[in-house]
Amino acid sequence: MKSRLLLVFMGLLGLWLAMFLRAAYLQIIPNERLASLQRRQFATNLEVSGRRGVVVDRFGRELAASVGAQSLYADPAILEQPRLVARRLAKLLKMSRTEIQSKVRNRERRFVWIKRRLSQSEAETIKKWEIRGLGLVEEAKRVYPNNELLSQTLGFVGVDGDGLEGLELRYDRELKGEERKVVLPRDARGRPLLPEGGLLTSVQDGARIELTIDSQLQFILEKELEQTVAQYEADNAVGIVLSPKTGEILALASSPSFSSADPFSATPLARRNRAITDAFEAGSVMKTFVIASALREGVVRPSTRIDCEGGHFKVGGRWIREAEADHDFGMLSVAEILAYSSNVGTAKVALQLGPEKLRRALEMFGFGRKTEVDLPGESRGILHPLPWRPHLLSNISFGHGLAVTPIQIATAYAAIANGGWIKRPYVVRRIEKADDVKEFTSQNVRRVLSDEQAATMRLMLRAATMEHATGVKARIPGYPVAGKTGTAQKVDLQNGGYLKNAYISSFGGFVPAQDPEFVIFVAVDNPRKQYYASQVAAPVFARIAQYAVRQKGLPPVLLSEENLLKAGDKLANEARRDLAASLVKSVPETLSEVPALVGLTAREVFNRLRGSGVEVEIKGRGVVSSTYPGAGAELPDNKKIRVFLEPVE
């Protein structure tokens, strides 16, 4: 009896020992098959990134940021009644029921995204359903606080948070947060066992990028372009504002625009950064660089007189004509040729210069090559290789027969404004990531003009905005303006030649002329109501420039020979002094009429009129509601005006 009990005891002991050893084996000894089954049932591997880095303007104002958002996934293996669930989700999320069903059809799959980055109301509704096999995890959602502002430059991201266009694409690696595979634990109902926000806080955020952009100036530029397109029924418009002293891009826009938050509802044309990508025949704004090249080579001086032959000049077997039949110019100085925008005169200057020297000079100004701006998709434009026949040389002299981009034109005008240096334009000034900070500063690329030559060109471009010159409507009260208009026939890209009654109107210049702070280029594509640049583009330049100098707090200046020669007084030769004196004599005294002051504070009024000789009498508090005499009226002999202020409600 005892032996049988012992045998039973030993048998049970052996059985328990075997079970213990098996349990220990399963718990201690690695088993890939069992581990795989465990992972499939209770966990899912996800590749996640930290919050995408914030993008701010030069004053720290947010332009692009990331916020937390819930994303919906499903576990098809445990999802009950998938057809019913698909129908409910399709109605809530405004998705195709067939699309959802196709995602959850495969019962072997343990994880599939249904929709990324839901709205808060959608996420709350799904939470209340408590459906086994559906789960929500937090991801970062890209937001653009200013809607359409700077959209072509910022670009946008895709559904997975990757940059697809613009700065989002160019600096995608820096903006992305740290990527890491994260194990997402789940309970038996397929719900994530993770504290809210834990997925995002487990990885490092992306870099903070600070731009050179001034968002307030950007808003004004976009508003002006939008209004101009509507006013003149144009196809589109583009504008650039940059600092000639540093190459920083302060504003950059195209109209029509789009919202970076909803990019695929817009056309590819609206999403394109036309200031960087589009090359076109710019017309007479290019005469500036032909004249500058001739000065550089010593071929002409501002006072050199050229016979413009009554507005008709035969080159080879073809005629070069002025833009208007009544432009029957005779003998003009080179300065007058630029001011009156004579095609014949500029063609003769180009012929004296020769194709080899002109092409080399245009290339040095940056045409036919990329500026290397830190934005994707830049075009190099078109600058044909030599040889150039005389007729092509003549056409190129007044901006036809070559294609240039807005960023190239603005950069070239900046070289004249800053004393002769081509600077690399840039839009990113600082990248901060963890303990690493990278800063970008002004870069001189090459010198194209001497200080004296650049100062002479500034005077000549100042003359191009005088009375009876083509750029007169670019002037702003109290601030000397320098620049050049351009009215170019539009190329027919399908059939060759030029489109009938289709033009591109542009203006390129800088302000204040004697010490430039802003280079501004504006181009309006195919305006239908009016098309001359003097009527369309020059006034847009004036409004943008007036805001820019007022925002910066630049005091108005009285026009004098001393002011005009300020940027190169010691280098000024007699020809330049004569030119400066003639400019002073040809212009009525600055602020001969009452400027527009409505909406300004008292301090802004005094800053606006400082140095103008105008005496101001302030009445009331708040902002200016009216003036006496009114805006645009002739200043009284005693130069005294009354300014009436009212409180802001």
C-alpha positions in Angstrom: 0.0 0.0 0.0 2.8 2.4 1.0 4.7 1.6 -2.2 1.6 2.4 -4.3 1.1 5.7 -2.5 4.8 6.5 -3.0 4.5 5.8 -6.7 1.5 8.1 -7.0 3.2 10.8 -5.1 6.3 10.5 -7.2 4.2 10.6 -10.3 2.4 13.7 -9.2 5.7 15.3 -8.2 7.2 14.5 -11.5 4.2 15.9 -13.3 4.4 19.1 -11.3 8.1 19.3 -11.8 7.6 18.9 -15.6 4.9 21.7 -15.6 7.2 23.9 -13.5 10.2 23.3 -15.9 8.0 24.0 -18.9 6.7 27.2 -17.4 10.2 28.2 -16.5 11.3 27.4 -20.1 8.5 29.5 -21.5 9.2 32.4 -19.2 12.9 32.4 -19.2 14.1 30.8 -22.5 13.5 33.2 -25.5 11.0 31.9 -28.0 10.6 34.0 -31.1 7.3 32.3 -32.2 5.6 33.0 -28.9 7.0 36.5 -28.7 5.7 37.2 -32.2 2.3 36.0 -31.3 2.4 38.2 -28.2 3.4 41.2 -30.2 0.7 40.7 -32.7 -2.0 40.3 -30.1 -1.1 43.0 -27.6 1.2 45.5 -29.3 1.9 47.3 -32.6 5.1 48.9 -33.8 4.7 52.5 -35.1 7.2 54.8 -36.6 6.5 58.2 -35.1 8.2 61.6 -35.2 8.2 64.5 -32.7 6.3 67.6 -33.4 7.4 69.3 -36.6 9.4 72.4 -35.9 7.9 75.9 -35.8 8.6 78.5 -38.6 8.6 82.1 -37.5 9.2 85.5 -39.2 12.1 87.8 -38.3 10.1 89.1 -35.3 9.2 85.7 -33.9 5.6 85.7 -35.3 4.5 82.1 -36.0 4.0 81.2 -39.7 3.8 77.4 -39.4 3.4 75.3 -36.2 2.3 71.8 -35.1 -0.4 70.9 -32.6 -1.6 67.6 -31.2 -4.3 65.7 -33.1 -5.9 62.3 -32.8 -5.5 59.7 -35.6 -7.7 56.7 -36.0 -6.5 53.2 -36.6 -8.2 49.7 -36.7 -7.2 46.2 -35.8 -9.1 44.1 -38.4 -8.4 40.9 -36.6 -10.7 41.8 -33.6 -13.0 44.4 -35.3 -16.5 43.3 -34.9 -19.2 44.0 -37.5 -16.8 45.7 -39.9 -19.5 46.6 -42.4 -21.6 48.4 -39.8 -18.4 50.1 -38.5 -17.4 51.2 -42.0 -20.8 52.7 -42.6 -20.8 54.7 -39.4 -17.2 55.9 -39.9 -17.8 56.9 -43.5 -20.7 59.1 -42.5 -18.8 60.7 -39.7 -15.5 61.2 -41.4 -17.0 62.0 -44.9 -15.0 59.1 -46.4 -16.0 56.4 -48.9 -17.5 53.3 -47.2 -15.8 51.1 -49.8 -12.4 52.6 -49.0 -12.8 51.9 -45.2 -14.1 48.4 -45.9 -11.0 47.6 -48.1 -8.7 48.7 -45.3 -10.3 46.4 -42.7 -11.1 43.4 -44.9 -7.9 41.5 -44.3 -8.5 39.8 -40.9 -4.8 38.8 -40.8 -3.7 42.4 -40.3 -3.4 43.8 -36.8 -3.0 47.5 -37.6 -4.2 49.8 -40.4 -4.7 53.6 -40.4 -8.3 54.7 -41.1 -7.8 58.5 -41.0 -4.9 60.7 -39.8 -5.3 63.8 -37.7 -9.0 64.0 -37.0 -10.9 67.0 -35.8 -11.6 67.2 -32.1 -15.3 66.6 -32.6 -14.6 63.5 -34.8 -12.2 62.1 -32.2 -14.6 62.7 -29.3 -17.5 60.9 -31.1 -15.4 57.8 -31.9 -14.3 57.6 -28.3 -17.9 57.5 -27.1 -18.7 54.6 -29.5 -16.2 52.3 -27.6 -15.9 50.0 -30.6 -13.6 47.0 -30.0 -10.8 47.1 -32.7 -10.8 50.9 -33.1 -8.2 53.1 -31.4 -7.0 56.7 -31.3 -3.4 57.9 -30.9 -2.0 61.4 -30.8 0.0 62.7 -33.7 1.3 66.2 -34.7 -0.9 68.2 -37.1 0.6 71.0 -39.2 -1.2 74.3 -38.9 -0.7 77.7 -40.6 -2.0 80.4 -38.3 -2.2 83.1 -41.0 -4.0 81.0 -43.6 -2.8 82.0 -47.0 0.0 84.3 -45.9 3.4 83.3 -47.5 1.9 80.1 -48.7 4.0 79.7 -51.9 7.2 80.1 -49.9 6.2 78.0 -46.9 4.8 75.2 -49.0 2.9 72.4 -47.3 3.1 68.9 -45.9 1.5 65.6 -46.9 -0.7 63.3 -44.8 2.4 61.6 -43.3 3.8 65.0 -42.2 6.6 65.1 -44.9 7.3 68.4 -46.6 6.1 68.4 -50.2 6.8 72.0 -51.4 8.4 75.2 -50.4 10.4 75.6 -47.2 8.6 72.6 -45.8 10.3 70.5 -48.5 13.7 72.3 -48.6 14.2 72.1 -44.8 12.2 68.9 -44.3 15.1 67.1 -42.6 15.6 69.9 -40.1 11.9 70.5 -39.4 11.1 66.8 -38.8 11.2 65.7 -35.3 13.3 62.7 -34.3 12.0 59.5 -35.8 11.7 56.4 -33.6 9.9 53.1 -33.6 7.5 53.0 -30.7 5.7 49.9 -29.4 2.0 50.8 -28.9 0.5 48.4 -26.2 -3.2 47.6 -26.4 -5.8 45.9 -24.3 -8.1 43.1 -25.3 -10.5 45.6 -26.9 -7.7 47.0 -29.1 -7.4 50.3 -27.3 -4.0 51.9 -26.7 -2.6 51.6 -23.2 -0.8 54.9 -23.4 -1.3 58.2 -21.6 -2.7 61.0 -23.8 0.2 62.8 -25.5 2.7 60.1 -24.5 3.4 59.2 -28.1 4.6 62.7 -29.0 6.6 63.4 -25.9 8.6 60.2 -26.3 10.6 61.7 -29.3 12.4 65.0 -29.9 10.8 67.9 -31.7 12.0 69.4 -35.0 14.1 72.5 -35.4 12.8 76.1 -35.0 13.4 78.0 -38.2 13.5 81.8 -38.2 12.9 83.6 -41.6 14.0 86.9 -42.9 10.4 87.6 -43.8 8.5 90.5 -42.2 4.9 89.1 -41.9 3.3 92.5 -41.8 5.1 93.7 -44.9 4.3 90.3 -46.5 0.6 90.9 -45.8 0.7 94.4 -47.5 2.5 92.9 -50.5 -0.1 90.1 -50.9 -3.0 92.5 -50.4 -1.6 94.9 -53.1 -1.0 92.1 -55.6 -4.5 90.7 -55.0 -6.2 94.0 -55.4 -4.1 94.8 -58.6 -5.1 91.5 -60.2 -8.8 92.2 -59.5 -8.6 95.9 -60.6 -6.9 95.3 -63.9 -8.4 91.8 -64.5 -4.9 90.4 -64.8 -4.0 86.7 -64.9 -1.6 87.0 -61.9 0.9 89.2 -60.2 4.2 88.7 -58.4 6.2 90.8 -56.0 9.5 90.8 -54.0 10.8 93.1 -51.3 14.4 92.6 -50.2 17.1 94.4 -48.3 19.9 95.5 -50.7 22.4 95.7 -47.8 22.1 92.1 -46.8 20.2 90.2 -49.5 17.5 89.3 -47.0 14.1 88.6 -48.6 11.6 90.7 -46.5 8.5 89.7 -48.5 7.8 87.4 -51.4 4.3 86.7 -53.0 2.3 85.7 -55.9 -1.4 86.2 -56.6 -3.6 84.2 -56.8 -2.5 82.3 -53.7 -3.7 79.3 -51.7 -4.0 78.0 -48.2 -1.1 75.8 -47.0 -3.6 74.0 -44.8 -5.7 72.9 -47.8 -3.2 72.8 -50.7 -4.9 70.3 -53.0 -8.0 72.3 -53.4 -5.9 74.9 -55.3 -4.5 74.7 -58.8 -0.8 74.0 -59.4 -0.4 77.5 -60.7 -1.6 79.0 -57.5 0.8 76.8 -55.5 3.8 77.8 -57.6 6.3 80.3 -56.2 6.4 82.3 -59.4 9.0 84.8 -58.1 11.5 81.9 -58.1 10.2 79.5 -60.8 8.9 81.6 -63.6 11.1 83.2 -66.2 9.7 85.8 -68.7 10.7 88.6 -71.1 10.7 91.6 -68.7 10.9 94.5 -71.1 12.4 97.9 -70.3 13.4 97.1 -66.7 16.4 95.4 -68.3 17.5 98.7 -69.9 19.0 99.6 -66.5 21.6 96.8 -66.8 22.4 97.6 -70.4 23.2 101.2 -69.4 25.1 100.1 -66.3 27.1 97.7 -68.4 28.0 100.4 -70.9 29.1 102.7 -68.0 31.1 99.8 -66.5 33.0 99.3 -69.8 33.5 103.1 -70.3 31.6 103.0 -73.6 29.3 105.9 -72.6 28.8 108.5 -69.8 25.5 109.8 -68.5 25.9 113.0 -70.6 26.8 111.2 -73.8 24.4 112.2 -76.5 22.9 109.8 -78.9 20.7 110.4 -81.9 17.4 108.5 -81.5 16.5 109.2 -85.1 12.9 110.3 -84.5 11.9 106.9 -83.0 12.8 104.7 -86.0 16.1 102.9 -86.4 16.9 100.1 -88.9 19.0 97.2 -87.7 19.9 94.7 -90.5 16.6 94.3 -92.4 14.3 95.2 -89.4 13.1 98.4 -87.7 13.5 99.2 -84.1 10.7 101.5 -82.9 9.7 103.3 -79.8 6.8 102.1 -77.7 4.6 105.0 -78.7 4.3 106.7 -82.1 4.7 110.2 -80.5 8.0 109.3 -79.0 9.9 110.9 -81.9 13.0 111.5 -79.9 16.0 113.2 -81.4 19.3 113.8 -79.6 19.1 112.4 -76.0 21.7 112.0 -73.3 22.2 108.5 -71.9 20.5 109.6 -68.7 17.5 110.8 -70.8 17.4 107.6 -72.8 16.9 105.7 -69.5 14.4 108.2 -68.1 12.3 108.3 -71.3 12.8 104.6 -71.9 14.0 105.0 -75.5 14.2 101.6 -77.3 16.3 103.2 -80.1 18.7 104.9 -77.8 19.2 101.7 -75.7 19.7 99.6 -78.8 22.4 102.0 -80.0 24.1 101.8 -76.6 24.0 98.0 -76.9 25.5 98.0 -80.4 28.3 100.2 -79.2 28.9 97.8 -76.3 28.8 94.7 -78.5 27.3 91.3 -77.9 30.4 89.8 -76.1 30.7 92.5 -73.5 26.9 92.8 -73.0 26.4 89.1 -72.5 29.3 88.9 -70.1 27.9 91.8 -68.1 24.4 90.5 -68.0 25.7 87.1 -66.7 27.6 89.0 -64.0 24.4 90.7 -63.0 23.0 87.2 -62.5 20.9 86.6 -65.6 21.1 83.1 -67.1 22.3 81.6 -63.8 20.6 80.8 -60.5 20.8 83.2 -57.6 21.2 80.2 -55.3 18.3 81.4 -53.1 17.4 78.9 -50.4 14.1 77.9 -52.0 13.3 74.9 -54.2 12.5 75.1 -57.9 14.6 78.1 -58.9 14.8 78.7 -62.7 18.0 80.0 -64.3 16.1 81.8 -67.0 17.3 82.0 -70.6 20.4 83.9 -71.8 21.2 82.7 -75.3 24.8 81.7 -76.1 26.8 83.8 -78.6 26.8 84.7 -81.4 24.0 87.2 -81.3 22.9 88.8 -84.5 22.5 92.6 -84.4 18.7 92.4 -84.3 18.8 90.0 -81.3 21.3 92.2 -79.6 18.9 95.2 -80.1 16.0 93.2 -78.7 17.9 92.0 -75.7 18.8 95.6 -74.9 15.2 96.4 -74.2 14.3 93.2 -72.5 13.1 90.9 -75.3 14.9 87.8 -76.5 15.9 86.6 -73.0 14.0 85.3 -70.0 14.6 86.4 -66.4 13.0 85.6 -63.1 11.7 88.2 -60.6 14.3 87.1 -58.0 17.1 87.7 -60.6 15.8 91.2 -61.3 15.4 92.2 -57.7 18.9 90.9 -56.9 20.4 92.8 -59.8 18.7 96.1 -58.7 20.0 95.5 -55.2 23.5 95.5 -56.6 23.0 99.0 -57.9 21.4 100.0 -54.6 24.2 98.7 -52.4 27.2 100.0 -54.2 27.8 97.3 -56.8 27.7 93.9 -55.0 25.6 90.9 -56.1 24.5 89.3 -52.8 22.9 85.9 -52.5 19.3 86.4 -51.6 18.1 84.2 -48.7 14.9 83.6 -46.7 16.2 81.6 -43.7 18.3 83.4 -41.2 18.4 81.0 -38.2 17.9 77.3 -37.5 17.7 76.2 -33.8 17.7 72.5 -33.0 18.4 71.2 -29.5 21.8 72.6 -28.6 22.8 73.3 -32.2 22.2 76.8 -33.7 23.0 77.6 -37.3 22.8 81.2 -38.5 22.9 82.6 -42.1 24.2 86.0 -42.9 24.8 88.3 -45.9 27.1 86.9 -48.6 28.8 88.9 -51.3 28.9 86.8 -54.4 30.8 89.2 -56.8 31.2 92.9 -57.6 29.6 94.1 -60.8 30.0 97.9 -60.5 32.4 100.2 -58.7 31.0 102.5 -56.0 31.1 105.4 -58.4 29.4 103.5 -61.2 26.6 102.3 -58.8 26.1 105.8 -57.4 25.8 107.2 -61.0 23.2 104.6 -61.8 21.2 105.5 -58.7 21.1 109.1 -59.9 20.0 108.0 -63.4 17.3 105.8 -62.0 16.2 108.7 -59.8 15.8 110.7 -63.0 13.6 107.9 -64.4 10.9 108.7 -61.7 10.9 112.5 -62.4 8.1 114.5 -64.0 7.6 113.4 -67.7 9.7 110.2 -67.1 8.0 106.8 -67.3 8.3 106.0 -63.6 6.7 109.2 -62.2 3.8 107.3 -60.6 6.3 105.3 -58.5 7.1 108.4 -56.4 6.0 108.7 -52.8 5.8 112.0 -50.9 8.9 112.8 -48.8 11.1 110.0 -50.1 13.3 110.0 -53.3 12.5 106.9 -55.4 14.7 105.3 -58.1 13.6 102.7 -60.5 12.5 101.7 -64.0 9.3 100.6 -65.7 8.9 97.7 -68.0 6.1 96.9 -70.5 6.9 93.7 -72.4 4.8 91.9 -75.0 3.9 88.4 -73.7 5.4 85.4 -75.5 3.0 82.9 -77.2 4.4 79.7 -75.8 2.2 77.5 -78.0 2.6 79.1 -81.5 5.8 81.2 -81.1 6.0 84.9 -81.5 4.0 87.2 -79.2 0.4 87.2 -78.1 -1.8 90.0 -79.4 -2.7 92.6 -76.8 -1.1 90.7 -74.0 1.7 92.3 -71.9 3.6 92.0 -68.7 3.8 95.3 -66.7 6.6 95.6 -64.2 8.6 98.1 -62.1 11.9 97.5 -60.3 13.5 100.0 -58.0 14.5 101.0 -54.5 13.8 103.6 -51.8 15.1 105.9 -50.4 17.1 106.6 -53.5 20.1 108.2 -51.8 20.5 105.5 -49.1 18.4 102.5 -50.2 16.7 100.3 -47.6 14.3 98.4 -49.8 14.5 96.9 -53.3 11.0 96.2 -54.6 10.0 94.5 -57.9 6.5 94.1 -59.0 5.2 92.4 -62.2 1.6 92.1 -63.4 0.8 89.4 -65.9 -1.6 90.3 -68.7 -3.6 93.2 -67.2 -6.6 93.8 -69.4 -7.9 97.2 -68.5 -4.6 99.0 -68.8 -1.2 97.6 -69.6 1.5 100.3 -69.5 3.8 99.7 -66.5 3.6 103.4 -65.7 -0.1 103.0 -65.1 -0.3 99.5 -63.6 3.0 98.5 -61.8 4.5 101.8 -60.8 1.6 102.8 -58.5 1.7 99.3 -56.8 5.5 99.9 -56.2 4.6 103.3 -54.6 2.0 101.9 -52.2 4.3 99.1 -51.0 7.3 101.4 -50.7 5.3 104.0 -48.8 4.2 101.3 -46.2 7.8 100.0 -46.0 9.5 103.3 -45.2 6.7 104.3 -42.8 6.9 101.0 -41.0 10.6 101.3 -40.6 10.3 104.8 -39.3 12.5 106.4 -41.9 12.3 110.2 -41.7 11.3 112.1 -44.9 14.1 113.9 -46.7 14.2 117.1 -48.6 15.5 116.7 -52.2 18.9 118.4 -52.5 22.1 117.8 -54.4 23.8 116.8 -51.1 21.2 114.1 -50.4 21.3 112.8 -53.9 25.1 112.4 -53.7 25.1 111.0 -50.2 26.0 107.4 -51.2 29.2 108.4 -52.9 30.0 112.0 -52.3 33.8 111.7 -52.4 33.8 109.6 -55.6 31.4 111.9 -57.4 32.8 113.3 -60.6 31.7 116.4 -62.4 29.3 114.5 -64.6 27.5 113.0 -61.7 27.4 116.4 -59.9 25.9 118.0 -63.0 23.3 115.2 -63.1 22.4 115.6 -59.5 22.0 119.4 -59.9 19.7 118.9 -62.9 17.6 116.4 -60.9 17.1 119.0 -58.2 16.1 121.7 -60.6 13.7 119.4 -62.5 11.7 118.4 -59.4 9.3 120.5 -57.4 10.1 120.8 -53.7 9.3 117.7 -51.7 5.9 117.7 -50.0 4.4 120.4 -52.1 1.0 119.0 -51.2 -0.5 117.7 -48.0 0.3 114.0 -47.5 -2.3 111.3 -46.5 -2.1 111.1 -42.7 -5.5 109.6 -41.9 -5.2 106.6 -39.5 -1.8 107.6 -38.1 -1.0 108.3 -34.5 0.5 111.7 -33.5 3.9 110.2 -33.2 3.7 108.6 -36.6 2.6 112.0 -38.0 5.7 113.7 -36.6 8.0 110.9 -37.8 6.3 111.2 -41.2 6.9 114.9 -41.5 10.2 115.2 -39.7 12.6 117.2 -41.9 10.0 118.4 -44.4 9.6 121.9 -43.0 5.9 121.4 -42.4 4.5 122.8 -39.1 1.8 120.6 -37.6 -0.9 121.6 -35.2 -2.4 118.6 -33.3 -6.1 118.7 -32.2 -7.5 115.8 -30.0 -6.2 112.4 -29.1 -6.1 109.0 -30.8 -5.5 108.6 -34.5 -5.8 111.1 -37.4 -9.4 111.4 -38.6 -8.9 114.4 -41.0 -6.5 117.2 -41.9 -6.9 120.8 -43.0 -6.1 121.3 -45.8 -7.1 117.8 -46.9 -4.8 115.2 -48.3 -3.6 116.1 -51.8 -4.3 119.8 -51.4 -1.5 122.3 -52.1 0.5 123.2 -49.0 -0.2 126.7 -47.6 2.5 129.2 -48.1 3.3 129.0 -44.3 3.5 125.2 -44.6 1.2 124.8 -41.6 -1.5 122.1 -41.4 -4.0 121.1 -38.7 -4.3 117.5 -37.8 -7.5 116.3 -36.1 -7.3 113.1 -34.0 -10.2 110.9 -32.6 -10.1 108.1 -30.1 -10.1 104.6 -31.5 -13.3 102.7 -30.5 
